[in-house]
Amino acid sequence: MPAAQESDADLMIIGLAPGLHGANRTGIPFEGDASSMLLRSTLQQLGLIDRVSITNVLKCLPEQNKPKTDELKRCERFFLPEMAAFKARPQGVALAPGRVAHQRIIRALGLRQKDYAFVHGQTHRLGEAHWLVDSYHCSRYNTQTGRLTEAMLLSAVATAARLTS
Protein backbone atom coordinates (compact mmCIF):
# COMPACT_ATOMS: atom_id res chain seq x y z
CA MET A 1 0.00 0.00 0.00
CA PRO A 2 1.63 3.27 -0.98
CA ALA A 3 2.02 5.64 1.92
CA ALA A 4 2.97 9.25 2.23
CA GLN A 5 6.44 10.03 3.41
CA GLU A 6 6.45 10.18 7.19
CA SER A 7 7.17 13.91 7.21
CA ASP A 8 4.30 14.64 4.79
CA ALA A 9 1.50 12.68 6.44
CA ASP A 10 -0.76 14.25 9.02
CA LEU A 11 -2.44 10.87 9.60
CA MET A 12 -0.32 8.08 11.02
CA ILE A 13 -1.74 4.56 11.36
CA ILE A 14 0.09 2.66 14.09
CA GLY A 15 -0.59 -1.05 14.25
CA LEU A 16 0.72 -3.55 16.74
CA ALA A 17 3.00 -5.85 14.76
CA PRO A 18 3.59 -7.40 11.35
CA GLY A 19 0.98 -9.99 10.45
CA LEU A 20 2.16 -13.52 9.72
CA HIS A 21 0.74 -13.59 6.19
CA GLY A 22 1.05 -9.86 5.57
CA ALA A 23 3.79 -7.53 6.71
CA ASN A 24 5.99 -10.32 8.04
CA ARG A 25 6.09 -11.68 4.48
CA THR A 26 6.09 -8.38 2.54
CA GLY A 27 8.03 -6.15 4.93
CA ILE A 28 5.35 -3.44 4.57
CA PRO A 29 2.94 -2.71 7.47
CA PHE A 30 -0.67 -3.68 6.67
CA GLU A 31 0.21 -5.24 3.32
CA GLY A 32 -0.69 -8.67 1.97
CA ASP A 33 -3.37 -10.07 4.31
CA ALA A 34 -7.06 -9.73 5.20
CA SER A 35 -6.39 -6.82 7.57
CA SER A 36 -4.63 -4.88 4.84
CA MET A 37 -7.40 -5.50 2.31
CA LEU A 38 -10.01 -3.98 4.64
CA LEU A 39 -7.77 -1.07 5.60
CA ARG A 40 -6.79 -0.43 1.94
CA SER A 41 -10.45 -0.44 0.89
CA THR A 42 -11.31 2.02 3.67
CA LEU A 43 -8.44 4.35 2.79
CA GLN A 44 -9.42 4.23 -0.91
CA GLN A 45 -13.06 5.06 -0.13
CA LEU A 46 -11.91 8.12 1.80
CA GLY A 47 -9.27 9.21 -0.73
CA LEU A 48 -6.48 8.70 1.81
CA ILE A 49 -4.47 5.89 0.25
CA ASP A 50 -1.45 8.13 -0.49
CA ARG A 51 -1.92 10.50 2.45
CA VAL A 52 -1.08 8.31 5.45
CA SER A 53 2.04 6.88 6.98
CA ILE A 54 1.80 3.41 8.43
CA THR A 55 4.00 1.77 11.03
CA ASN A 56 3.86 -0.82 13.78
CA VAL A 57 4.78 -0.71 17.45
CA LEU A 58 6.62 -4.02 17.06
CA LYS A 59 8.93 -4.55 14.13
CA CYS A 60 8.92 -8.35 14.35
CA LEU A 61 6.21 -11.01 14.44
CA PRO A 62 5.31 -11.90 18.05
CA GLU A 63 4.93 -15.57 18.93
CA GLN A 64 1.30 -16.71 18.69
CA ASN A 65 0.40 -13.12 17.78
CA LYS A 66 0.64 -12.19 21.48
CA PRO A 67 3.43 -9.72 22.17
CA LYS A 68 5.37 -10.07 25.37
CA THR A 69 6.48 -7.13 27.45
CA ASP A 70 10.15 -7.76 26.68
CA GLU A 71 9.42 -7.70 22.92
CA LEU A 72 7.58 -4.41 23.28
CA LYS A 73 10.45 -2.92 25.28
CA ARG A 74 13.06 -4.14 22.76
CA CYS A 75 11.25 -2.45 19.90
CA GLU A 76 10.83 0.85 21.75
CA ARG A 77 14.21 1.97 20.37
CA PHE A 78 12.59 2.00 16.92
CA PHE A 79 9.12 3.17 17.92
CA LEU A 80 10.04 6.02 20.29
CA PRO A 81 11.78 8.07 17.55
CA GLU A 82 8.74 7.63 15.31
CA MET A 83 6.50 8.99 18.06
CA ALA A 84 8.93 11.83 18.82
CA ALA A 85 8.74 12.82 15.14
CA PHE A 86 4.93 12.63 15.30
CA LYS A 87 4.85 14.85 18.37
CA ALA A 88 7.28 17.35 16.76
CA ARG A 89 4.95 17.96 13.82
CA PRO A 90 2.82 21.09 13.98
CA GLN A 91 -0.27 18.84 13.92
CA GLY A 92 -1.07 15.18 13.54
CA VAL A 93 -3.50 12.37 14.12
CA ALA A 94 -2.60 8.83 15.12
CA LEU A 95 -5.05 6.01 14.46
CA ALA A 96 -4.55 3.06 16.80
CA PRO A 97 -6.07 -0.17 15.50
CA GLY A 98 -6.15 -2.14 18.72
CA ARG A 99 -5.75 -1.71 22.46
CA VAL A 100 -2.05 -2.60 22.68
CA ALA A 101 -1.13 -0.11 19.93
CA HIS A 102 -3.19 2.52 21.78
CA GLN A 103 -1.40 1.77 25.07
CA ARG A 104 2.07 1.90 23.46
CA ILE A 105 1.29 5.25 21.81
CA ILE A 106 0.21 6.72 25.15
CA ARG A 107 3.33 5.31 26.81
CA ALA A 108 5.64 6.59 24.05
CA LEU A 109 4.22 10.09 24.43
CA GLY A 110 4.79 10.01 28.20
CA LEU A 111 1.09 10.26 29.02
CA ARG A 112 -0.87 8.47 31.76
CA GLN A 113 -2.83 5.41 30.61
CA LYS A 114 -5.69 6.09 33.01
CA ASP A 115 -6.37 9.41 31.28
CA TYR A 116 -6.82 7.76 27.86
CA ALA A 117 -9.08 4.71 27.94
CA PHE A 118 -9.24 2.62 24.77
CA VAL A 119 -12.74 2.69 23.29
CA HIS A 120 -13.50 1.99 19.64
CA GLY A 121 -14.23 5.28 17.84
CA GLN A 122 -13.00 7.40 20.75
CA THR A 123 -10.91 10.48 20.07
CA HIS A 124 -8.30 11.71 22.51
CA ARG A 125 -6.71 15.13 22.42
CA LEU A 126 -2.94 14.83 22.87
CA GLY A 127 -2.13 18.50 23.18
CA GLU A 128 -3.04 21.52 21.11
CA ALA A 129 -2.81 19.99 17.64
CA HIS A 130 -2.41 16.23 18.07
CA TRP A 131 -5.07 13.55 18.34
CA LEU A 132 -5.39 9.82 18.88
CA VAL A 133 -8.34 7.91 17.40
CA ASP A 134 -9.06 4.36 18.59
CA SER A 135 -10.39 1.50 16.50
CA TYR A 136 -10.73 -2.19 17.00
CA HIS A 137 -8.11 -3.93 14.90
CA CYS A 138 -9.22 -4.79 11.37
CA SER A 139 -8.19 -8.44 11.81
CA ARG A 140 -10.08 -11.28 10.19
CA TYR A 141 -11.07 -12.50 13.67
CA ASN A 142 -12.62 -9.14 14.62
CA THR A 143 -14.49 -8.80 11.33
CA GLN A 144 -15.74 -12.40 11.23
CA THR A 145 -17.05 -12.19 14.80
CA GLY A 146 -18.72 -8.83 14.12
CA ARG A 147 -16.67 -6.98 16.71
CA LEU A 148 -15.59 -4.65 13.88
CA THR A 149 -17.64 -3.98 10.78
CA GLU A 150 -16.53 -2.18 7.63
CA ALA A 151 -18.81 0.70 8.60
CA MET A 152 -17.22 0.95 12.06
CA LEU A 153 -13.71 1.10 10.57
CA LEU A 154 -14.81 3.59 7.94
CA SER A 155 -16.25 5.81 10.66
CA ALA A 156 -13.08 5.69 12.79
CA VAL A 157 -10.78 6.42 9.84
CA ALA A 158 -13.10 9.21 8.61
CA THR A 159 -12.98 10.77 12.07
CA ALA A 160 -9.18 10.63 12.03
CA ALA A 161 -9.12 12.20 8.57
CA ARG A 162 -11.43 15.04 9.67
CA LEU A 163 -9.14 15.81 12.59
CA THR A 164 -6.19 16.35 10.23
CA SER A 165 -7.92 19.42 8.74
N, C-alpha and C positions, 0 to 999 in steps of 0.2 A: 504494500500500500504506500504510495508516495506520501511523503510528509513534508511539511514546511521545514526549513532550517530552524533549528532550535531558537535562534535569536529573532527570527521573523514571526514566530507563532505566538499568538496571545492565548491560545487554548492548548493545554498540555494534557494528554491522556496518560495516566500513570497506572499501569497494571501491576499485578503482583509479581509474576515470573513468566518465563517463556513456557509456552504450552508444548507438551510432548510431541504432538503432530503438527505444530505450527512453528512458532518462533525458535524452538529448540532445533528444528530441522532447517529452517530458512535463515535464521540469524536476524530476522526482522520482527520486532514486537507486533503482536496481533496480525500475523501473516500466515496463511496456509492451513487454517483449521476452522471449525464451525464458529468459534468465537469471533474470528476475524471476518468471516463472511457477514455475520449480523452487524458487526461494527462498521464494516466497509459500506454496507447497504445504507445504514443510518447516516453515515457521513456524506454519502452521495446524495441522499434525499435532501439533506440540508445544505448542500453546496460547500461542504467543509473538507472534502477529501484531500485537498492540497494546502489546507490552512491550519493544520494541527501538527504538533510534534508528539511522538509517542515513545514512551520508555517503560521500563519495568523497575520495580523496587529491587528485585533479585535479578541477577544477570545469568543465573544458571538454573537448570531444572531441579526443583526440590524433589526429594524422594517421596513417592506416593502422593505427589501434588500437595504436600503439607509441609510448609517451610518451618524449619526449626529456628529457634532464637539465635543460635550461633551462625547459621547461614545468613540471617537477616543482618546481623552485626558485621559479618565479613564483607557483605556487599555495600555497607554504608559508605565505604571509601569511594565508591562510584556514584552512589545515589545522592549523598550530601552535596557534592558540587553541582549536580543538576538542580537541586532544590535551591541552592544559594543563587544560581543564575536566574531561576524563576523569580525568586524574591527580589532580586536586583532590577528586574524589569520595571518600567514605569507602571505597568498594569499587567494582569494575567489571571487566567482561570485554570485551575487544575480539576480534571474530572477523575474521580477515584472509582473505578469499577471493582468494588469489593471492600469489605471491612478491613482486611489487613493492609491493603494499599492505603486506605484512608488513615489508619493508625500510624503508618510509617511516614506519611506526609506530615501529619501533625507533629510527630516526634522530630522529623528532620527540620521543621521550622521552629522548634523550641517552644511549642505551645503545649498547653495542658490538655490531655485527653478528655478529662471530665467536662471541659468547656465545649467540646465538639463531638457530640454523639453521632454515630453513623446511623443514618436513616435514608433509605432509598428516596431520591428526589430532593433531599434537603440541601440547602445552600448555606454555606458558612462564610462569613466575612473574615478575611485574614489580614486585616489592615485597611488602609484607605482605598487601595485599588487592586486588591487581590482577593480571589474567591476560591472556594473549594465546593464542588458539586459531587454528591454521592450518588452512586448507582449500584444496584446489584450487579455482579459480574455477568457478562453476556455468555457464560459457559453453556454448553449443550445441556448439562444437568439442570441449570436454573431455568432454561427455556422449556425443556421438556416437562418439568414439573409445574410450570406455570408461575414460578416465583418471579420470573422476569418475562414480560411480553415485549414484542417489538415496539408496541405503543409506549410502554413504560420507558424503554431505552431511548426512543425517539424524543420523548418529553424531557428526559434528563439531559441529553446532549443538546437539545434546543435551548434549554435553560442556560446551560454553560455557554453556548454561542451568544445568546442575548447579553450575557454579562460581560462579554469581551468588548461590547460597543461602548 
